[in-house]
Amino acid sequence: MSKRIIQLTDLHLQVSSETLYKGVLPDARLNQCLTWLEKQEYDLLLLTGDLCHGGHVNAYQRLKDYLAFVDKPWLWLPGNHDNVDHMLQVSDQPIDSVRTLALADWQIILLNSTHKPDGRGGGSVSQAHMLELTHYLEANHSKSTLIFLHHNPIPVASTWQDKIMLGNASDFTQLLNEHKQVKGVVFGHIHQPLDCLEGGVRYLGTPATSVQFAVQQEQFTLQPELGPGIRTIDLGADQSWQTQVTYLDKQANHYG
């Protein structure tokens, strides 16, 4: 039986639901996505970091309250703008551990990439978690695997963004190249779509629910308005898979 994952990323909720983030109301954007979600058939919702800009505990509680109306399992990951301790205060999800789950014939692995923050937005997967990841890959060498994390482990040809990607990207991608069952790596952070194949692994960047960043820029540049972005991933029982990005219509009441 096939299974569907829906990914939301880079929500950037503020301390107040009425506070703008780069010209939009991120809570309104998220709720637009959750309204869309109510009409979808899916099995798992993944939120892949930069959930609450500044990591305020009341913003995580507000997010958890929104997600209380989601009738499917959901999991969240931290990003560079998140506060792991505050996330743990409002949810018992073990976000600072390597998490695995089985879905269809697939192994899904969730990684925390906020180890050793560089103060600019970059982060890494800790050495302990790299060892644990190696263990899971070796123990399930015949099971097709998808890995989710926040930071992009490959460059995206934007000078400013490539300075704040996954800090130990070379070690990470080398490990994946040694384990051919890894079919894809899915991430946020870049606020834009990316779909490329390197070393037999498909790398998928997902646009934000908040605002999008222009591609291939020397300096930070916002993309002309596209609306919230969502990624859908369909996993086949025969280990086939498909994915697509959906942009929701921008709505005038999202802006201050």
C-alpha positions as a Markdown table, in Angstrom:
| # | Residue | x | y | z |
|---|---|---|---|---|
| 1 | Met | 0.0 | 0.0 | 0.0 |
| 2 | Ser | 1.3 | 3.4 | -0.9 |
| 3 | Lys | 1.8 | 6.1 | 1.7 |
| 4 | Arg | 1.9 | 9.9 | 1.4 |
| 5 | Ile | 4.1 | 12.4 | 3.3 |
| 6 | Ile | 3.4 | 16.1 | 3.3 |
| 7 | Gln | 6.2 | 18.4 | 4.2 |
| 8 | Leu | 5.9 | 22.0 | 5.6 |
| 9 | Thr | 9.0 | 24.0 | 6.3 |
| 10 | Asp | 10.3 | 27.4 | 7.4 |
| 11 | Leu | 7.1 | 28.6 | 9.0 |
| 12 | His | 8.9 | 31.4 | 10.9 |
| 13 | Leu | 6.1 | 32.0 | 13.4 |
| 14 | Gln | 6.8 | 35.1 | 15.4 |
| 15 | Val | 6.2 | 35.7 | 19.2 |
| 16 | Ser | 2.9 | 37.2 | 18.3 |
| 17 | Ser | 0.5 | 35.9 | 15.6 |
| 18 | Glu | 0.0 | 39.5 | 14.5 |
| 19 | Thr | 3.8 | 40.2 | 13.8 |
| 20 | Leu | 5.0 | 40.3 | 10.2 |
| 21 | Tyr | 7.9 | 38.3 | 8.9 |
| 22 | Lys | 9.4 | 39.9 | 5.8 |
| 23 | Gly | 6.0 | 41.4 | 4.9 |
| 24 | Val | 3.7 | 38.5 | 5.5 |
| 25 | Leu | 1.8 | 37.1 | 8.5 |
| 26 | Pro | 3.3 | 33.6 | 9.0 |
| 27 | Asp | 0.5 | 32.3 | 11.2 |
| 28 | Ala | -2.0 | 33.2 | 8.4 |
| 29 | Arg | 0.2 | 31.4 | 5.9 |
| 30 | Leu | 0.5 | 28.3 | 8.0 |
| 31 | Asn | -3.3 | 28.2 | 8.6 |
| 32 | Gln | -3.9 | 28.5 | 4.9 |
| 33 | Cys | -1.7 | 25.4 | 4.5 |
| 34 | Leu | -3.5 | 23.5 | 7.3 |
| 35 | Thr | -6.9 | 24.4 | 5.7 |
| 36 | Trp | -5.5 | 22.9 | 2.4 |
| 37 | Leu | -4.3 | 19.9 | 4.4 |
| 38 | Glu | -7.9 | 19.1 | 5.6 |
| 39 | Lys | -8.9 | 18.2 | 2.1 |
| 40 | Gln | -5.9 | 15.9 | 1.4 |
| 41 | Glu | -5.4 | 12.2 | 1.8 |
| 42 | Tyr | -2.0 | 11.6 | 3.5 |
| 43 | Asp | -0.4 | 9.5 | 6.2 |
| 44 | Leu | 2.3 | 11.7 | 7.9 |
| 45 | Leu | 3.0 | 15.4 | 8.2 |
| 46 | Leu | 6.6 | 16.5 | 8.7 |
| 47 | Leu | 7.6 | 20.0 | 9.7 |
| 48 | Thr | 11.3 | 20.5 | 8.9 |
| 49 | Gly | 12.6 | 23.4 | 10.9 |
| 50 | Asp | 12.6 | 27.2 | 11.3 |
| 51 | Leu | 9.2 | 26.7 | 12.9 |
| 52 | Cys | 9.3 | 29.7 | 15.3 |
| 53 | His | 11.6 | 32.5 | 14.4 |
| 54 | Gly | 13.5 | 33.3 | 17.6 |
| 55 | Gly | 12.4 | 30.1 | 19.3 |
| 56 | His | 9.8 | 31.7 | 21.7 |
| 57 | Val | 8.1 | 29.0 | 23.8 |
| 58 | Asn | 4.7 | 30.6 | 23.4 |
| 59 | Ala | 5.1 | 30.4 | 19.6 |
| 60 | Tyr | 5.7 | 26.7 | 19.9 |
| 61 | Gln | 2.7 | 26.3 | 22.1 |
| 62 | Arg | 0.6 | 28.2 | 19.5 |
| 63 | Leu | 1.9 | 26.0 | 16.8 |
| 64 | Lys | 1.1 | 22.9 | 18.8 |
| 65 | Asp | -2.4 | 24.3 | 19.3 |
| 66 | Tyr | -2.8 | 24.7 | 15.5 |
| 67 | Leu | -1.6 | 21.1 | 15.0 |
| 68 | Ala | -4.1 | 19.7 | 17.5 |
| 69 | Phe | -6.6 | 19.9 | 14.7 |
| 70 | Val | -4.5 | 17.8 | 12.4 |
| 71 | Asp | -6.0 | 14.3 | 12.4 |
| 72 | Lys | -2.8 | 12.5 | 11.1 |
| 73 | Pro | 0.5 | 11.9 | 12.9 |
| 74 | Trp | 2.9 | 14.8 | 12.7 |
| 75 | Leu | 6.6 | 15.2 | 13.6 |
| 76 | Trp | 8.7 | 18.3 | 13.8 |
| 77 | Leu | 12.4 | 19.0 | 13.4 |
| 78 | Pro | 14.4 | 22.1 | 14.6 |
| 79 | Gly | 16.1 | 24.6 | 12.3 |
| 80 | Asn | 18.7 | 27.3 | 12.9 |
| 81 | His | 16.0 | 29.8 | 14.1 |
| 82 | Asp | 14.5 | 27.3 | 16.5 |
| 83 | Asn | 15.2 | 26.6 | 20.2 |
| 84 | Val | 15.4 | 22.9 | 21.0 |
| 85 | Asp | 14.8 | 23.3 | 24.7 |
| 86 | His | 11.6 | 25.3 | 24.1 |
| 87 | Met | 10.4 | 22.8 | 21.6 |
| 88 | Leu | 10.9 | 20.1 | 24.2 |
| 89 | Gln | 8.9 | 22.1 | 26.8 |
| 90 | Val | 5.8 | 21.8 | 24.7 |
| 91 | Ser | 6.2 | 18.4 | 23.1 |
| 92 | Asp | 7.9 | 15.1 | 24.2 |
| 93 | Gln | 9.1 | 14.4 | 20.7 |
| 94 | Pro | 12.8 | 13.3 | 20.9 |
| 95 | Ile | 13.9 | 16.0 | 18.4 |
| 96 | Asp | 17.6 | 15.8 | 19.6 |
| 97 | Ser | 17.8 | 12.1 | 18.6 |
| 98 | Val | 17.9 | 10.3 | 15.3 |
| 99 | Arg | 14.4 | 9.1 | 14.7 |
| 100 | Thr | 13.3 | 6.4 | 12.3 |
| 101 | Leu | 10.0 | 5.0 | 11.2 |
| 102 | Ala | 8.7 | 2.6 | 8.6 |
| 103 | Leu | 6.3 | 3.8 | 6.0 |
| 104 | Ala | 5.2 | 1.5 | 3.2 |
| 105 | Asp | 8.4 | -0.4 | 2.3 |
| 106 | Trp | 10.5 | 2.6 | 3.2 |
| 107 | Gln | 12.7 | 3.6 | 6.1 |
| 108 | Ile | 12.3 | 7.3 | 7.0 |
| 109 | Ile | 15.1 | 8.9 | 9.1 |
| 110 | Leu | 14.8 | 12.3 | 10.8 |
| 111 | Leu | 17.9 | 14.2 | 11.7 |
| 112 | Asn | 18.6 | 17.3 | 13.8 |
| 113 | Ser | 21.0 | 19.5 | 11.8 |
| 114 | Thr | 21.4 | 22.3 | 14.4 |
| 115 | His | 24.6 | 21.0 | 16.1 |
| 116 | Lys | 27.5 | 23.5 | 16.2 |
| 117 | Pro | 25.6 | 26.5 | 15.0 |
| 118 | Asp | 27.9 | 29.0 | 13.3 |
| 119 | Gly | 25.9 | 32.1 | 14.4 |
| 120 | Arg | 25.0 | 32.9 | 10.8 |
| 121 | Gly | 22.4 | 30.2 | 10.1 |
| 122 | Gly | 24.6 | 27.1 | 9.4 |
| 123 | Gly | 24.4 | 23.9 | 11.4 |
| 124 | Ser | 25.7 | 20.3 | 11.4 |
| 125 | Val | 24.7 | 16.8 | 12.3 |
| 126 | Ser | 26.6 | 15.8 | 15.4 |
| 127 | Gln | 29.2 | 13.1 | 15.3 |
| 128 | Ala | 27.1 | 11.0 | 17.6 |
| 129 | His | 24.1 | 11.3 | 15.3 |
| 130 | Met | 26.3 | 10.5 | 12.3 |
| 131 | Leu | 27.4 | 7.3 | 14.0 |
| 132 | Glu | 23.7 | 6.5 | 14.8 |
| 133 | Leu | 22.7 | 7.2 | 11.2 |
| 134 | Thr | 25.5 | 4.9 | 10.0 |
| 135 | His | 24.1 | 2.2 | 12.3 |
| 136 | Tyr | 20.5 | 2.5 | 10.8 |
| 137 | Leu | 21.8 | 2.5 | 7.3 |
| 138 | Glu | 23.9 | -0.6 | 7.9 |
| 139 | Ala | 21.1 | -2.4 | 9.7 |
| 140 | Asn | 18.6 | -1.7 | 6.9 |
| 141 | His | 20.9 | -1.9 | 3.8 |
| 142 | Ser | 18.1 | -3.4 | 1.7 |
| 143 | Lys | 15.4 | -1.0 | 2.6 |
| 144 | Ser | 14.8 | 2.1 | 0.5 |
| 145 | Thr | 15.5 | 5.2 | 2.7 |
| 146 | Leu | 14.5 | 8.8 | 2.8 |
| 147 | Ile | 16.3 | 11.3 | 5.1 |
| 148 | Phe | 14.8 | 14.5 | 6.3 |
| 149 | Leu | 16.7 | 17.4 | 8.0 |
| 150 | His | 16.6 | 21.2 | 8.0 |
| 151 | His | 19.9 | 22.3 | 6.4 |
| 152 | Asn | 20.7 | 21.7 | 2.7 |
| 153 | Pro | 23.6 | 19.3 | 2.4 |
| 154 | Ile | 24.5 | 20.4 | -1.2 |
| 155 | Pro | 25.1 | 23.9 | -2.5 |
| 156 | Val | 22.3 | 25.7 | -4.3 |
| 157 | Ala | 24.3 | 28.3 | -6.3 |
| 158 | Ser | 23.4 | 31.2 | -4.1 |
| 159 | Thr | 26.6 | 32.6 | -2.6 |
| 160 | Trp | 25.0 | 33.8 | 0.6 |
| 161 | Gln | 23.0 | 30.6 | 1.2 |
| 162 | Asp | 25.9 | 28.3 | 0.4 |
| 163 | Lys | 27.8 | 29.8 | 3.3 |
| 164 | Ile | 25.2 | 28.6 | 5.7 |
| 165 | Met | 24.4 | 25.1 | 4.5 |
| 166 | Leu | 25.1 | 21.9 | 6.4 |
| 167 | Gly | 28.5 | 22.3 | 8.0 |
| 168 | Asn | 29.6 | 18.7 | 7.7 |
| 169 | Ala | 28.1 | 18.2 | 4.3 |
| 170 | Ser | 31.0 | 16.4 | 2.8 |
| 171 | Asp | 31.0 | 13.7 | 5.5 |
| 172 | Phe | 27.2 | 13.4 | 5.2 |
| 173 | Thr | 27.1 | 13.0 | 1.4 |
| 174 | Gln | 30.0 | 10.6 | 1.5 |
| 175 | Leu | 28.2 | 8.4 | 4.0 |
| 176 | Leu | 25.1 | 8.4 | 1.7 |
| 177 | Asn | 27.2 | 7.5 | -1.3 |
| 178 | Glu | 28.3 | 4.4 | 0.5 |
| 179 | His | 24.7 | 3.3 | 1.2 |
| 180 | Lys | 22.9 | 2.9 | -2.1 |
| 181 | Gln | 19.5 | 2.3 | -0.4 |
| 182 | Val | 19.3 | 6.0 | 0.3 |
| 183 | Lys | 17.1 | 7.3 | -2.4 |
| 184 | Gly | 16.5 | 10.9 | -1.3 |
| 185 | Val | 17.3 | 13.7 | 1.1 |
| 186 | Val | 14.6 | 16.2 | 1.8 |
| 187 | Phe | 15.2 | 19.6 | 3.5 |
| 188 | Gly | 14.0 | 23.1 | 4.0 |
| 189 | His | 16.2 | 26.2 | 4.9 |
| 190 | Ile | 16.6 | 27.5 | 1.4 |
| 191 | His | 13.0 | 28.8 | 0.9 |
| 192 | Gln | 13.0 | 27.6 | -2.7 |
| 193 | Pro | 12.4 | 24.4 | -4.7 |
| 194 | Leu | 15.4 | 22.2 | -5.6 |
| 195 | Asp | 15.4 | 18.8 | -7.3 |
| 196 | Cys | 18.7 | 17.3 | -8.3 |
| 197 | Leu | 20.5 | 14.0 | -8.5 |
| 198 | Glu | 24.0 | 13.6 | -7.1 |
| 199 | Gly | 25.8 | 10.3 | -6.5 |
| 200 | Gly | 22.6 | 8.4 | -7.0 |
| 201 | Val | 20.8 | 10.4 | -4.3 |
| 202 | Arg | 17.9 | 12.7 | -5.1 |
| 203 | Tyr | 18.2 | 16.0 | -3.1 |
| 204 | Leu | 14.9 | 17.9 | -2.6 |
| 205 | Gly | 14.7 | 21.4 | -1.3 |
| 206 | Thr | 11.2 | 22.6 | -0.4 |
| 207 | Pro | 9.8 | 26.2 | -0.5 |
| 208 | Ala | 8.6 | 27.8 | 2.7 |
| 209 | Thr | 5.1 | 28.3 | 4.0 |
| 210 | Ser | 6.3 | 31.9 | 4.8 |
| 211 | Val | 8.2 | 33.6 | 2.1 |
| 212 | Gln | 10.4 | 32.4 | -0.8 |
| 213 | Phe | 14.0 | 33.3 | -1.6 |
| 214 | Ala | 15.2 | 34.1 | -5.1 |
| 215 | Val | 17.4 | 31.5 | -6.6 |
| 216 | Gln | 21.1 | 31.9 | -7.5 |
| 217 | Gln | 21.8 | 35.2 | -5.8 |
| 218 | Glu | 25.0 | 36.7 | -4.5 |
| 219 | Gln | 23.1 | 38.3 | -1.6 |
| 220 | Phe | 19.8 | 37.7 | 0.2 |
| 221 | Thr | 16.9 | 38.5 | -2.2 |
| 222 | Leu | 13.2 | 37.7 | -1.8 |
| 223 | Gln | 11.4 | 35.9 | -4.6 |
| 224 | Pro | 8.5 | 37.9 | -6.1 |
| 225 | Glu | 5.4 | 36.6 | -4.3 |
| 226 | Leu | 4.4 | 33.0 | -4.9 |
| 227 | Gly | 2.3 | 32.0 | -1.9 |
| 228 | Pro | 3.0 | 29.3 | 0.6 |
| 229 | Gly | 4.9 | 26.2 | -0.7 |
| 230 | Ile | 4.2 | 22.6 | 0.2 |
| 231 | Arg | 5.9 | 19.3 | -0.8 |
| 232 | Thr | 4.0 | 16.1 | -1.2 |
| 233 | Ile | 5.9 | 12.7 | -1.4 |
| 234 | Asp | 4.2 | 9.5 | -2.4 |
| 235 | Leu | 5.9 | 6.3 | -1.5 |
| 236 | Gly | 5.0 | 3.2 | -3.4 |
| 237 | Ala | 4.8 | -0.3 | -1.9 |
| 238 | Asp | 7.2 | -1.4 | -4.7 |
| 239 | Gln | 9.8 | 1.2 | -3.5 |
| 240 | Ser | 8.9 | 3.6 | -6.3 |
| 241 | Trp | 8.3 | 7.2 | -5.3 |
| 242 | Gln | 7.0 | 10.5 | -6.7 |
| 243 | Thr | 7.1 | 14.0 | -5.4 |
| 244 | Gln | 5.7 | 17.4 | -6.3 |
| 245 | Val | 5.6 | 21.0 | -4.9 |
| 246 | Thr | 2.4 | 22.9 | -4.6 |
| 247 | Tyr | 2.1 | 26.7 | -4.2 |
| 248 | Leu | -1.1 | 28.0 | -2.6 |
| 249 | Asp | -2.6 | 31.2 | -3.8 |
| 250 | Lys | -1.4 | 34.3 | -2.0 |
| 251 | Gln | -4.2 | 35.9 | 0.0 |
| 252 | Ala | -4.5 | 39.6 | 0.6 |
| 253 | Asn | -5.3 | 39.2 | 4.3 |
| 254 | His | -1.8 | 37.7 | 4.8 |
| 255 | Tyr | -0.2 | 41.1 | 4.6 |
| 256 | Gly | 0.1 | 44.0 | 7.0 |
